[in-house]
Amino acid sequence: MTTSAALAVAALSAPTAAQAAAARSTGPAASASALDVVAKMQPGWNLGNSFEAIGADETAWGNPRVTRAFFRRLKAQGFKSIRIPVTWGQHEGPAPDYTLDPVFLARLKQVVDWALADGFYVLINMHGDAWQWVPAMPTRHDEVLAQYTATWRQVAAAFRDEPRRLLFESINEPFFNSSSGDEQNAVLIDELNTTFHSVVRASGGRNADRLLVLPTLGDTPDQPKIDTLLATFAALDDPNLVASIHYYSFWPFSVNLAGYTTFNAATQQDLTDTFDLLHRSFVAKGIPVVVGEYGLLGWDSGPGTVEEGESLKYFEYLGHYARYRGLTTMLWDNGSRFNRRTMQWNDPGLYAQIRSSWTERSGTASTDQLFVPRGETPTDATITLNLNGTRLKRIDVGTRHLVRGVDYTVSGSTLTIAAATIGRLTASQEYGTNAVLSLRFTDGVPWAVNVITYDKPVLTSATGTTASLVIPTAFNGDKLATMEAVYADGSPAGPQSWTTYKQFNVAFTVDYTADTITLPTAFFNEVDDGAPVTLTLHFWSGAILTYTVTRSGAAVTGTSA
């Protein structure tokens, strides 16, 4: 029954108090369509690195034990659903029963019940098992399928009476080792998904029409893998199925590789193409889609991998386009986004942009950094606005409003900051951010532009080993965007040998507090002995510096140009 039909029925026959209480306890009515239920799950969040952690318990990967208070605080952030990744195999006994540890199961059920009681939709899955023992299915087919079946049979039985707001997901990002190729992979992922479906449905109770989430191979959103999943859906002929994929943006942008330092047209097109494909393949056919994980892969590499403003533009657009295409999104959080100890966001600006995107668009700009050369007379500075259907209302610096027509002008999408205003804002001439312009639009969250005083950075010659070359660097207020590495003939040097641009926080790291750029072992592992390598360092101000690195056995010398 659609939502509108349900409302019409309710208008004719109001429920009794007992019926209303029952409805509250069981969640959405069994007749609610899968599309309706999944739409109510937007937005979602992942309890990552807790119950899928490999170790003694949910604290093994550094997160604290989950508490009821934490869920209540998370609820206040606006989330409607929680995905709880679970690794089951480490809590199971030997074949053939693979008996689940009752203590672990009881603890997980406690956490699930807390979340359900607080009004969340909850999704539990099979997570770490997907890279531990399930990949062996091509060579250990019967053993893997037996454990998979036994695991889901126990999980389904344990949760069979939970309300329909609890969803099951068959497996996370499945892949197979030593398979014969795409055709066998398609057969195996179909076998896992159909086995999961049959086991859960046979367990009875509320599992009879519980929403079941099925992934593509690898949770990858490409056409062949989607076609395989669609064939599974058609064969199962079950209206209570949900498609799952993951999205971490255009890969080079997501990890800052190959020169993709900005949320440019190619990166945006990757997102729109992917979400269009999901809408066309599933949503338009009445099949809901959960983007079970989204974020940036660079988060795992270290801070600063993707520049802050470029990250914000990505998340603003992702939230907007997911709404447009009817997709439910679940933010991946391994504990680094919403701090589970302080119950505060580690990056409040990021959260504000994500939350705003759930309901409206925000204005952004071509940059969030305005670099002003130290000791020089400032000139007018222009910034291109991405209005996204909004209008610029005003610009604040702290509690003071800048004067339109005096401090700045706007012509179409071009914002011009007056030279005199820039001079006043950078009067201290201290390296780094001297002031922050807060661009206030008619809708959404403000856009911050850091007004930065800088000099051209200076690199110093150094010596080190293939374990680490630390390059003393006077950043002078500037920041590094990316780095190229080439041999004398212009061919790429170092890792990622298909591109001259190296991966941020993998092939090189930056420490602005210590004033260093470090080339780690990962870089030198793929550098030819005795062949000089020219590094070209691109800074956000537009400054470009070169530096020569030569490896001789385990010894390394670095020479500044």
VOTI-69145 format. One record per residue (C-alpha): residue number from 1; residue in one letter; x, y, z. Coordinates in steps of 0.001 Angstrom, whole numbers. Last residue first. Example, Ala and Ser with C-alpha at 12.3 -4.5 7.8 and 13.67 -1.06 7.14 Angstrom:
<sites>
{site 2,'S',{13670,-1060,7140}}
{site 1,'A',{12300,-4500,7800}}
</sites>
This chain:
<sites>
{site 561,'A',{66410,23889,-6863}}
{site 560,'S',{66500,22029,-3577}}
{site 559,'T',{68485,18819,-3399}}
{site 558,'G',{67375,15613,-1706}}
{site 557,'T',{69781,12786,-1042}}
{site 556,'V',{68820,9181,-348}}
{site 555,'A',{70836,6274,1041}}
{site 554,'A',{69512,2698,944}}
{site 553,'G',{71192,1939,-2367}}
{site 552,'S',{71860,5294,-3953}}
{site 551,'R',{68539,7141,-4369}}
{site 550,'T',{68449,10616,-5847}}
{site 549,'V',{65791,13256,-5140}}
{site 548,'T',{65609,16597,-6932}}
{site 547,'Y',{63239,19394,-5872}}
{site 546,'T',{61031,21703,-7895}}
{site 545,'L',{58660,24405,-6676}}
{site 544,'I',{55314,25673,-8011}}
{site 543,'A',{53328,28483,-6352}}
{site 542,'G',{49659,28666,-7336}}
{site 541,'S',{48513,29583,-3828}}
{site 540,'W',{47319,25999,-3364}}
{site 539,'F',{50825,24653,-3788}}
{site 538,'H',{52112,22365,-6532}}
{site 537,'L',{55351,20519,-5824}}
{site 536,'T',{57312,19245,-8789}}
{site 535,'L',{59681,16444,-7789}}
{site 534,'T',{62491,15540,-10144}}
{site 533,'V',{63838,12026,-9694}}
{site 532,'P',{67486,11231,-10254}}
{site 531,'A',{68165,7629,-11320}}
{site 530,'G',{70781,5935,-9146}}
{site 529,'D',{68455,3188,-7854}}
{site 528,'D',{65058,3251,-9527}}
{site 527,'V',{62143,4442,-7373}}
{site 526,'E',{59268,2062,-6568}}
{site 525,'N',{60015,1149,-2976}}
{site 524,'F',{61173,4736,-2550}}
{site 523,'F',{57642,6142,-2404}}
{site 522,'A',{56107,3556,-85}}
{site 521,'T',{59170,3891,2150}}
{site 520,'P',{58125,7423,2997}}
{site 519,'L',{58773,10818,1322}}
{site 518,'T',{58182,13424,4016}}
{site 517,'I',{57312,17103,3690}}
{site 516,'T',{58197,19092,6778}}
{site 515,'D',{57354,22294,8644}}
{site 514,'A',{56757,20526,11989}}
{site 513,'T',{53308,22084,12410}}
{site 512,'Y',{52525,21944,8691}}
{site 511,'D',{53250,18216,8512}}
{site 510,'V',{52860,16869,4980}}
{site 509,'T',{52982,13319,3659}}
{site 508,'F',{54232,11783,428}}
{site 507,'A',{53561,8642,-1620}}
{site 506,'V',{50623,7740,638}}
{site 505,'N',{49410,10948,2288}}
{site 504,'F',{48617,12456,-1134}}
{site 503,'Q',{48911,10033,-4044}}
{site 502,'K',{51473,10965,-6692}}
{site 501,'Y',{50980,12968,-9877}}
{site 500,'T',{53193,11680,-12710}}
{site 499,'T',{50573,9077,-13560}}
{site 498,'W',{50597,5409,-14626}}
{site 497,'S',{53429,4649,-12189}}
{site 496,'Q',{51134,4929,-9158}}
{site 495,'P',{54223,4458,-7006}}
{site 494,'G',{57511,6238,-7749}}
{site 493,'A',{58618,7867,-10965}}
{site 492,'P',{56488,8824,-13972}}
{site 491,'S',{58297,9250,-17331}}
{site 490,'G',{59701,12690,-18182}}
{site 489,'D',{63003,11422,-19588}}
{site 488,'A',{64909,12648,-16521}}
{site 487,'Y',{62630,10690,-14207}}
{site 486,'V',{59364,12129,-12934}}
{site 485,'A',{57562,12832,-9639}}
{site 484,'E',{54576,15166,-9307}}
{site 483,'M',{53215,16525,-6032}}
{site 482,'T',{49805,17791,-4894}}
{site 481,'A',{47982,20615,-3115}}
{site 480,'L',{50614,21753,-609}}
{site 479,'K',{49666,24613,1672}}
{site 478,'D',{50946,28201,1951}}
{site 477,'G',{51383,30253,5120}}
{site 476,'N',{55165,30455,4859}}
{site 475,'F',{55476,26755,4073}}
{site 474,'A',{59112,26715,5174}}
{site 473,'T',{59921,23128,4316}}
{site 472,'P',{62515,20762,5762}}
{site 471,'I',{62399,17624,3573}}
{site 470,'V',{62274,14376,5555}}
{site 469,'L',{63419,11393,3514}}
{site 468,'S',{62192,8134,5013}}
{site 467,'A',{62856,4400,4954}}
{site 466,'T',{64751,4767,1681}}
{site 465,'T',{67267,6747,3671}}
{site 464,'G',{67861,10377,4483}}
{site 463,'T',{69652,13491,3367}}
{site 462,'A',{68315,17008,2996}}
{site 461,'S',{68281,20139,825}}
{site 460,'T',{65809,22784,2003}}
{site 459,'L',{62473,23734,426}}
{site 458,'V',{61131,27298,589}}
{site 457,'P',{57456,28266,230}}
{site 456,'K',{56516,31450,-1659}}
{site 455,'D',{55194,33931,846}}
{site 454,'Y',{51742,33883,2403}}
{site 453,'T',{48870,35840,3950}}
{site 452,'I',{45621,33886,3839}}
{site 451,'V',{42018,35109,3682}}
{site 450,'N',{40031,31959,4422}}
{site 449,'V',{36713,31847,2562}}
{site 448,'A',{33849,30246,4488}}
{site 447,'W',{30562,29375,2760}}
{site 446,'P',{27451,29834,4880}}
{site 445,'V',{24885,27030,5177}}
{site 444,'G',{21786,26521,3074}}
{site 443,'D',{19477,29098,1576}}
{site 442,'T',{19483,32859,906}}
{site 441,'F',{23284,32853,960}}
{site 440,'R',{25743,34075,3574}}
{site 439,'L',{29411,34190,2605}}
{site 438,'S',{31491,34116,5783}}
{site 437,'L',{34869,35710,5068}}
{site 436,'V',{37530,34398,7423}}
{site 435,'A',{40478,36539,8475}}
{site 434,'N',{44258,36399,8829}}
{site 433,'T',{44677,32752,7840}}
{site 432,'G',{48330,31850,7460}}
{site 431,'Y',{51488,33902,7826}}
{site 430,'E',{51021,37051,9870}}
{site 429,'Q',{50819,40258,7854}}
{site 428,'S',{48777,41893,10667}}
{site 427,'A',{47107,44158,8103}}
{site 426,'T',{45651,41203,6225}}
{site 425,'L',{41964,42159,6633}}
{site 424,'R',{42643,45845,6003}}
{site 423,'G',{44598,45134,2852}}
{site 422,'I',{41878,42786,1605}}
{site 421,'T',{39297,45508,2162}}
{site 420,'A',{41412,48052,302}}
{site 419,'A',{41832,45641,-2613}}
{site 418,'A',{38079,45197,-2953}}
{site 417,'I',{36668,41664,-2933}}
{site 416,'T',{35034,40768,-6250}}
{site 415,'L',{32360,38057,-6418}}
{site 414,'T',{31513,36738,-9860}}
{site 413,'S',{28334,34666,-10279}}
{site 412,'G',{26277,37462,-11775}}
{site 411,'S',{28153,40605,-10836}}
{site 410,'V',{28736,40920,-7113}}
{site 409,'T',{30705,43707,-5464}}
{site 408,'Y',{32838,43880,-2327}}
{site 407,'D',{34055,46152,432}}
{site 406,'V',{32387,49253,-1017}}
{site 405,'G',{29482,48170,-3209}}
{site 404,'R',{28268,45773,-535}}
{site 403,'V',{29521,46766,2882}}
{site 402,'L',{31061,43943,4903}}
{site 401,'H',{29024,42915,7923}}
{site 400,'R',{30876,42693,11238}}
{site 399,'T',{30345,39941,13814}}
{site 398,'G',{33248,37827,12571}}
{site 397,'V',{33838,38880,9006}}
{site 396,'D',{30428,38719,7376}}
{site 395,'I',{29405,38730,3731}}
{site 394,'R',{25812,39366,2636}}
{site 393,'K',{22773,38027,856}}
{site 392,'L',{24322,35947,-1930}}
{site 391,'R',{21495,34325,-3901}}
{site 390,'T',{20542,30658,-4089}}
{site 389,'G',{19796,28357,-7030}}
{site 388,'N',{23089,26509,-6796}}
{site 387,'L',{24973,29805,-6405}}
{site 386,'N',{28389,28415,-7294}}
{site 385,'L',{30255,31697,-6874}}
{site 384,'T',{33430,32515,-8766}}
{site 383,'I',{35978,34419,-6695}}
{site 382,'T',{37703,37628,-7698}}
{site 381,'A',{40418,39524,-5864}}
{site 380,'D',{41115,43259,-6142}}
{site 379,'T',{44779,44023,-5646}}
{site 378,'P',{46853,43918,-2475}}
{site 377,'T',{50055,45981,-2070}}
{site 376,'E',{52804,43466,-1465}}
{site 375,'G',{54482,42591,1831}}
{site 374,'R',{52933,39139,2068}}
{site 373,'P',{51213,37828,-1032}}
{site 372,'V',{47436,37361,-481}}
{site 371,'F',{45924,33914,-945}}
{site 370,'L',{42124,33580,-887}}
{site 369,'Q',{41192,30040,120}}
{site 368,'D',{37658,28582,179}}
{site 367,'T',{37605,28228,-3580}}
{site 366,'S',{35337,28136,-6622}}
{site 365,'A',{32400,28992,-4404}}
{site 364,'T',{29502,27420,-2525}}
{site 363,'G',{25810,28203,-2196}}
{site 362,'S',{23806,25622,-323}}
{site 361,'R',{21049,23355,-1594}}
{site 360,'E',{18187,22107,494}}
{site 359,'T',{16766,19240,2573}}
{site 358,'W',{19398,16545,3139}}
{site 357,'S',{22123,18859,1826}}
{site 356,'S',{21908,20975,4974}}
{site 355,'R',{22944,18008,7094}}
{site 354,'I',{25995,17317,4933}}
{site 353,'Q',{27109,20962,4946}}
{site 352,'A',{26680,21301,8694}}
{site 351,'Y',{28512,18016,9262}}
{site 350,'L',{31474,19183,7200}}
{site 349,'G',{31617,22480,9058}}
{site 348,'P',{31446,20698,12426}}
{site 347,'D',{34591,18669,11653}}
{site 346,'N',{35347,16453,14646}}
{site 345,'W',{31616,16324,15303}}
{site 344,'Q',{30722,16025,18989}}
{site 343,'M',{29688,13046,21090}}
{site 342,'T',{32889,13545,23135}}
{site 341,'R',{33644,9829,23247}}
{site 340,'R',{31941,8626,20073}}
{site 339,'N',{33402,11428,17975}}
{site 338,'F',{31177,11905,14947}}
{site 337,'R',{33552,11896,11960}}
{site 336,'S',{36608,9785,12887}}
{site 335,'G',{34742,6974,14613}}
{site 334,'N',{34640,4622,11623}}
{site 333,'D',{31935,6727,9979}}
{site 332,'W',{30529,5859,6571}}
{site 331,'L',{27511,8073,5853}}
{site 330,'M',{24380,6168,4858}}
{site 329,'T',{22493,7476,1822}}
{site 328,'T',{18939,6727,690}}
{site 327,'L',{18506,7336,-3039}}
{site 326,'G',{15546,9072,-4676}}
{site 325,'R',{17430,10511,-7652}}
{site 324,'Y',{16917,14180,-6760}}
{site 323,'R',{17586,13490,-3091}}
{site 322,'A',{20830,11701,-3984}}
{site 321,'Y',{21700,14647,-6218}}
{site 320,'H',{21419,17200,-3436}}
{site 319,'G',{23264,15136,-839}}
{site 318,'L',{26069,14391,-3284}}
{site 317,'Y',{26329,18039,-4355}}
{site 316,'E',{26840,19369,-849}}
{site 315,'F',{29175,16481,-30}}
{site 314,'Y',{31405,17179,-3027}}
{site 313,'K',{31441,20930,-2479}}
{site 312,'L',{32410,20401,1156}}
{site 311,'S',{35281,18094,208}}
{site 310,'E',{36618,20706,-2231}}
{site 309,'G',{36468,23306,525}}
{site 308,'E',{38394,21098,2940}}
{site 307,'E',{41188,19961,616}}
{site 306,'V',{41276,16208,86}}
{site 305,'T',{44225,14459,1711}}
{site 304,'G',{44334,17072,4464}}
{site 303,'P',{44207,14640,7341}}
{site 302,'G',{45269,11030,6816}}
{site 301,'S',{44990,8125,4429}}
{site 300,'D',{41693,6734,5762}}
{site 299,'W',{39818,9967,5067}}
{site 298,'G',{41182,9822,1521}}
{site 297,'L',{38573,7185,681}}
{site 296,'L',{35923,9896,780}}
{site 295,'G',{32381,9351,2026}}
{site 294,'Y',{29539,6995,1211}}
{site 293,'E',{28433,3638,2555}}
{site 292,'G',{25148,1754,2258}}
{site 291,'V',{23942,3762,-702}}
{site 290,'V',{20553,2146,-180}}
{site 289,'V',{18450,1748,-3298}}
{site 288,'P',{14727,1087,-3537}}
{site 287,'I',{13289,-1091,-6337}}
{site 286,'G',{10163,341,-7985}}
{site 285,'K',{11452,148,-11559}}
{site 284,'A',{12428,3832,-11668}}
{site 283,'V',{14300,3231,-8414}}
{site 282,'F',{16362,312,-9738}}
{site 281,'S',{18168,605,-13065}}
{site 280,'R',{17290,4192,-14002}}
{site 279,'H',{17797,5560,-10493}}
{site 278,'L',{21035,3670,-9989}}
{site 277,'L',{22370,4734,-13389}}
{site 276,'D',{21468,8368,-12744}}
{site 275,'F',{23287,8125,-9398}}
{site 274,'T',{26432,6844,-11091}}
{site 273,'D',{26367,9299,-14000}}
{site 272,'T',{25723,12214,-11625}}
{site 271,'L',{28626,11230,-9365}}
{site 270,'D',{31101,10605,-12169}}
{site 269,'Q',{30021,13865,-13767}}
{site 268,'Q',{30886,15771,-10588}}
{site 267,'T',{34399,14344,-10612}}
{site 266,'A',{34868,15136,-14299}}
{site 265,'A',{33552,18695,-13849}}
{site 264,'N',{35877,19481,-10954}}
{site 263,'F',{35695,18763,-7239}}
{site 262,'T',{39333,19736,-6920}}
{site 261,'T',{42711,18063,-6327}}
{site 260,'Y',{42484,15559,-9162}}
{site 259,'G',{46154,15711,-10201}}
{site 258,'A',{46592,11974,-10715}}
{site 257,'L',{45771,11225,-7069}}
{site 256,'N',{43966,13018,-4261}}
{site 255,'V',{42341,9926,-2630}}
{site 254,'S',{38667,10638,-3413}}
{site 253,'F',{39587,12775,-6406}}
{site 252,'P',{41425,9908,-8122}}
{site 251,'W',{38579,7493,-7186}}
{site 250,'F',{35574,9447,-8439}}
{site 249,'S',{33402,9499,-5337}}
{site 248,'Y',{33233,7070,-2406}}
{site 247,'Y',{29959,5369,-3332}}
{site 246,'H',{28673,2050,-2038}}
{site 245,'I',{25874,-67,-3537}}
{site 244,'S',{22851,-1854,-2119}}
{site 243,'A',{19566,-2877,-3737}}
{site 242,'V',{16500,-3431,-1550}}
{site 241,'L',{14071,-6348,-1537}}
{site 240,'N',{10582,-6521,-66}}
{site 239,'P',{8639,-6899,-3320}}
{site 238,'D',{9947,-10476,-3831}}
{site 237,'D',{10155,-11954,-7326}}
{site 236,'L',{13282,-13955,-6429}}
{site 235,'A',{14165,-14541,-10099}}
{site 234,'A',{13654,-10891,-11049}}
{site 233,'F',{15721,-9666,-8110}}
{site 232,'T',{18548,-12029,-9007}}
{site 231,'A',{18481,-10844,-12631}}
{site 230,'L',{18594,-7254,-11381}}
{site 229,'L',{21663,-8131,-9316}}
{site 228,'T',{23491,-9463,-12367}}
{site 227,'D',{22490,-6409,-14406}}
{site 226,'I',{23852,-4146,-11654}}
{site 225,'K',{27186,-5929,-11824}}
{site 224,'P',{27327,-5471,-15602}}
{site 223,'Q',{26241,-1804,-15361}}
{site 222,'D',{28569,-453,-12699}}
{site 221,'P',{27699,575,-9138}}
{site 220,'T',{30113,-1562,-7104}}
{site 219,'D',{28852,-3056,-3848}}
{site 218,'G',{31790,-5425,-4439}}
{site 217,'L',{29507,-7623,-6539}}
{site 216,'T',{26120,-5949,-6310}}
{site 215,'P',{24526,-5883,-2917}}
{site 214,'L',{21243,-7322,-1572}}
{site 213,'V',{19272,-5723,1257}}
{site 212,'L',{16360,-7656,2724}}
{site 211,'L',{13271,-5847,3983}}
{site 210,'R',{11388,-8032,6439}}
{site 209,'D',{8336,-9696,4902}}
{site 208,'A',{8494,-13217,6328}}
{site 207,'N',{11304,-12203,8667}}
{site 206,'R',{8589,-10938,10982}}
{site 205,'G',{8110,-14483,12200}}
{site 204,'G',{9317,-17078,9755}}
{site 203,'S',{12841,-18504,9467}}
{site 202,'A',{12169,-19670,5895}}
{site 201,'R',{12328,-16072,4626}}
{site 200,'V',{15759,-15576,6161}}
{site 199,'V',{17258,-18775,4786}}
{site 198,'S',{15754,-18328,1306}}
{site 197,'H',{16972,-14760,943}}
{site 196,'F',{20480,-15471,2209}}
{site 195,'T',{20757,-18418,-185}}
{site 194,'T',{19551,-16190,-3037}}
{site 193,'N',{22130,-13499,-2247}}
{site 192,'L',{25013,-15926,-1819}}
{site 191,'E',{24158,-17850,-4988}}
{site 190,'D',{23779,-14654,-7019}}
{site 189,'I',{27195,-13526,-5799}}
{site 188,'L',{28630,-16866,-6858}}
{site 187,'V',{27109,-16980,-10342}}
{site 186,'A',{28193,-13422,-11131}}
{site 185,'N',{31730,-14126,-9929}}
{site 184,'Q',{31800,-17220,-12134}}
{site 183,'E',{30957,-15168,-15216}}
{site 182,'D',{33274,-12315,-14324}}
{site 181,'G',{36406,-14414,-13980}}
{site 180,'S',{37645,-17935,-13274}}
{site 179,'S',{37614,-17317,-9540}}
{site 178,'S',{40852,-17400,-7576}}
{site 177,'N',{39636,-15009,-4876}}
{site 176,'F',{36031,-13834,-4691}}
{site 175,'F',{34518,-10470,-3853}}
{site 174,'P',{31625,-9260,-1700}}
{site 173,'E',{31374,-5586,-675}}
{site 172,'N',{29345,-6296,2489}}
{site 171,'I',{27063,-9319,2729}}
{site 170,'S',{23389,-10283,2924}}
{site 169,'E',{21995,-7090,4422}}
{site 168,'F',{19226,-7520,7014}}
{site 167,'L',{16720,-4792,7923}}
{site 166,'L',{15239,-3841,11296}}
{site 165,'R',{12405,-1334,11019}}
{site 164,'R',{10238,-4404,10400}}
{site 163,'P',{10015,-4952,14122}}
{site 162,'E',{12114,-7661,15795}}
{site 161,'D',{10543,-11097,16128}}
{site 160,'R',{12908,-12955,13783}}
{site 159,'F',{16048,-11394,15304}}
{site 158,'A',{17710,-14439,16866}}
{site 157,'A',{16300,-16847,14272}}
{site 156,'A',{17536,-14751,11350}}
{site 155,'V',{20970,-14468,12933}}
{site 154,'Q',{21172,-18224,13496}}
{site 153,'R',{20098,-19138,9943}}
{site 152,'W',{22342,-16376,8595}}
{site 151,'T',{25411,-17935,10167}}
{site 150,'A',{24549,-21508,9250}}
{site 149,'T',{24006,-20561,5613}}
{site 148,'Y',{27291,-18640,5353}}
{site 147,'Q',{29131,-21453,7106}}
{site 146,'A',{27696,-24073,4736}}
{site 145,'L',{28277,-21862,1685}}
{site 144,'V',{31916,-21418,2634}}
{site 143,'E',{32468,-25136,3223}}
{site 142,'D',{30696,-26136,0}}
{site 141,'H',{32546,-23680,-2226}}
{site 140,'R',{36073,-24034,-937}}
{site 139,'T',{37986,-23110,-4128}}
{site 138,'P',{35601,-20533,-5634}}
{site 137,'M',{34191,-19669,-2164}}
{site 136,'A',{37526,-18559,-722}}
{site 135,'P',{36380,-14914,-746}}
{site 134,'V',{33862,-15778,2046}}
{site 133,'W',{36565,-16472,4646}}
{site 132,'Q',{38094,-13178,5748}}
{site 131,'W',{37229,-10420,3265}}
{site 130,'A',{33441,-10766,3305}}
{site 129,'D',{33591,-12099,6859}}
{site 128,'G',{34395,-8534,7858}}
{site 127,'H',{30836,-7465,7063}}
{site 126,'M',{27751,-9699,7305}}
{site 125,'N',{24942,-7206,7807}}
{site 124,'I',{22734,-5322,10232}}
{site 123,'L',{20438,-2484,9160}}
{site 122,'V',{18545,-434,11727}}
{site 121,'Y',{15697,2053,11304}}
{site 120,'F',{15939,4379,14232}}
{site 119,'G',{13086,5258,16572}}
{site 118,'D',{14949,5323,19875}}
{site 117,'A',{13586,1888,20727}}
{site 116,'L',{15033,558,17479}}
{site 115,'A',{18484,1879,18351}}
{site 114,'W',{18371,442,21859}}
{site 113,'D',{17088,-2873,20503}}
{site 112,'V',{19999,-3107,18061}}
{site 111,'V',{22473,-2429,20871}}
{site 110,'Q',{20965,-5094,23110}}
{site 109,'K',{20808,-7525,20206}}
{site 108,'L',{24511,-7028,19606}}
{site 107,'R',{25257,-7735,23251}}
{site 106,'A',{23075,-10848,23237}}
{site 105,'L',{24766,-12158,20102}}
{site 104,'F',{28221,-11600,21579}}
{site 103,'V',{27273,-13404,24769}}
{site 102,'P',{25561,-16216,22837}}
{site 101,'D',{28738,-16955,20834}}
{site 100,'L',{27422,-18127,17477}}
{site 99,'T',{27460,-21867,16773}}
{site 98,'Y',{29246,-22731,13534}}
{site 97,'D',{27214,-25970,13470}}
{site 96,'P',{29357,-28055,11096}}
{site 95,'A',{31890,-26725,11668}}
{site 94,'P',{33675,-24964,14511}}
{site 93,'G',{32394,-22255,16855}}
{site 92,'E',{31491,-18743,15827}}
{site 91,'H',{32398,-15313,17200}}
{site 90,'Q',{35299,-14710,14794}}
{site 89,'G',{32984,-15650,11923}}
{site 88,'W',{30339,-13025,12653}}
{site 87,'T',{31799,-9687,11604}}
{site 86,'V',{29034,-7095,11941}}
{site 85,'P',{28460,-3725,10257}}
{site 84,'I',{25665,-1776,11980}}
{site 83,'R',{23837,538,9576}}
{site 82,'I',{21876,3166,11460}}
{site 81,'S',{18766,4976,10252}}
{site 80,'K',{16952,8275,10766}}
{site 79,'F',{19854,10657,11351}}
{site 78,'G',{19097,14233,12379}}
{site 77,'Q',{22000,14996,14704}}
{site 76,'A',{19657,14628,17687}}
{site 75,'K',{19375,10930,16898}}
{site 74,'L',{23135,10648,17299}}
{site 73,'R',{22853,12024,20828}}
{site 72,'R',{20176,9476,21635}}
{site 71,'F',{22310,6734,20146}}
{site 70,'F',{25284,7812,22266}}
{site 69,'A',{23200,7839,25422}}
{site 68,'R',{22191,4225,24793}}
{site 67,'T',{25863,3305,24835}}
{site 66,'V',{28252,1717,22346}}
{site 65,'R',{31524,578,23850}}
{site 64,'P',{34371,2906,22980}}
{site 63,'N',{36076,2949,19567}}
{site 62,'G',{39713,1989,19152}}
{site 61,'W',{39663,-948,16787}}
{site 60,'A',{39239,-3648,19440}}
{site 59,'T',{36494,-1744,21316}}
{site 58,'E',{33645,-3876,19898}}
{site 57,'D',{35108,-7027,21430}}
{site 56,'A',{38150,-9273,21671}}
{site 55,'G',{39532,-8667,18237}}
{site 54,'I',{38556,-7995,14629}}
{site 53,'A',{36209,-5007,14552}}
{site 52,'E',{32939,-5682,12708}}
{site 51,'F',{30918,-4794,15788}}
{site 50,'S',{32708,-1475,16237}}
{site 49,'N',{34733,-143,13338}}
{site 48,'G',{31755,1544,11647}}
{site 47,'L',{28431,2437,13245}}
{site 46,'N',{27290,3722,9850}}
{site 45,'W',{24840,6604,9373}}
{site 44,'G',{21574,7094,7479}}
{site 43,'P',{19526,9982,6128}}
{site 42,'Q',{17069,8853,4834}}
{site 41,'M',{15511,5735,6364}}
{site 40,'K',{11991,6983,5638}}
{site 39,'A',{12698,6636,1905}}
{site 38,'V',{13708,3027,2548}}
{site 37,'V',{10305,2287,4083}}
{site 36,'D',{8289,3925,1314}}
{site 35,'L',{10282,2240,-1455}}
{site 34,'A',{9910,-1138,238}}
{site 33,'S',{6173,-637,211}}
{site 32,'A',{4253,-358,3447}}
{site 31,'S',{1941,-3361,3868}}
{site 30,'A',{3823,-4694,6874}}
{site 29,'A',{3071,-1466,8653}}
{site 28,'P',{6086,531,9666}}
{site 27,'G',{7436,-74,13179}}
{site 26,'T',{6329,-3012,15325}}
{site 25,'S',{6038,-1301,18673}}
{site 24,'R',{4426,1879,17399}}
{site 23,'A',{1900,-82,15364}}
{site 22,'A',{996,-2148,18399}}
{site 21,'A',{445,977,20451}}
{site 20,'A',{-1813,2409,17765}}
{site 19,'Q',{-3801,-815,17597}}
{site 18,'A',{-4298,-810,21349}}
{site 17,'A',{-5436,2812,21328}}
{site 16,'T',{-7925,2013,18559}}
{site 15,'P',{-7088,3006,15032}}
{site 14,'A',{-9101,5663,13149}}
{site 13,'S',{-11157,4254,10292}}
{site 12,'L',{-12036,6422,7323}}
{site 11,'A',{-9109,8841,7608}}
{site 10,'A',{-6733,5945,8249}}
{site 9,'V',{-7742,4337,4941}}
{site 8,'A',{-6940,7540,3064}}
{site 7,'L',{-3610,7875,4867}}
{site 6,'A',{-2664,4323,3898}}
{site 5,'A',{-3495,5057,258}}
{site 4,'S',{-1268,8142,299}}
{site 3,'T',{1624,6160,1819}}
{site 2,'T',{1342,3450,-826}}
{site 1,'M',{0,0,0}}
</sites>
